């Protein structure tokens, strides 16, 4: 495990050098504050702006506090936040492959499992921590402008959403082992993840096998305190896919990128 500790320290050093440990939380905190502020002030801004033709009016629904928090997940984190996660993770494997660092690390009696787990754990702390801080910011401003929501519901909903965030990170890592160019990794990862989000709009029982359905589960928990049907099946499927992504990455790197091992 000494090798694993050294690899984790390397991830921490790289995060500091690239300022990833700084800009990731800042971006998600910005996304977190954006939803409650826009929901609260937009009707007032439109009313003050005026300039509408006579007889024409814009009617915006009044949102509740739990709907604002749910919108933070669906309108901010699952759109711009998704792209940010992909960009943050796009080169963590590909860059090491391209510059020869991966081969160098593995000549120091370090296993692929230790290497991949250090990548996953190091970036999971940064990304999931950033999502947590961003949502905490949304909670603070929502409670300030609207009203409080059950803390238990907020914590449970966020916990479910973090599983979906972990899947996104692991999927990008798997794409990084398969592809060499960061631009291709970004485009393909965003396409697949957004496609999973679009599929959730179709409804149907097969959604329980879709990791993106965890956002719907999180929203349901926050707004009503209840889980949607087959909650534990969706969680189990998502966790299984996370493990499969890591197994695929390990297998592919050992067979294709490092055939001599």
Secondary structure, 3 states (H helix, E strand, C coil): CHHHHHHHHHHHHHHHHCCHHHHHHHHHHHHHHHHHHHHHHHHHHHHHHCCCCCCCCCCCCCCCHHHHHHHHHHHHHHHHHHHHHHHHHCCCCHHHHHCCHHHHHHCCCCCHHHHHHHHHHHHHHHHHHHHHHHHHHHHHHHHHHCCCCCHHHHHHHHHHHHHHHHHHHHHHHHHHHHCCCHHHHHHHHHHHHHHHHHHHCCCCHHHHHCCCHHHHHHHHHHHHCCCCCCHHHHHHHHHHHHHHHHHHHHHHHHHHHCCCC
